[in-house]
Amino acid sequence: MPEPILISIAAALAAKGATGLYDLVKRKFAKDPAATLALEGAASAPSSDTQPIRALAERLESAGTEDREFAEALRTEWEKLPEGRVTYGGVHNTVTGTVTGKVIQAGDVHGNINL
């Protein structure tokens, strides 16, 4: 089973929200059709389907075991992102500038929020 950080990285890759990270992994997987398929499968899977994320995390784990430089680069790139401080399924808000209103941090909300 992949480390939790690799699951988080795989989720960020699936969302394509981390361009530098995505490009790093895409370059690494370029000569491995099965790994490329895992990356593309995670990116196109519905967010409710966690299996493609887990499959991608397993590919990241294998690639990192075989190539320590890649493993280091992957974690370095991850730490540059706000998501790098959040685990898979966690919540992260970033608020910058002058704030005069209210900020709410929440995970899954089922129903209304009234302030």
Secondary structure, DSSP 8 states (H G I E B T S, - for coil): ---HHHHHHHHHHHHT--HHHHHHHHHHHTT-HHHHHHHHHHHHS-TT--HHHHHHHHHHHHHHHH-HHHHHHHHHHHHTSGGGGS-TT-------S---S-----S---S----
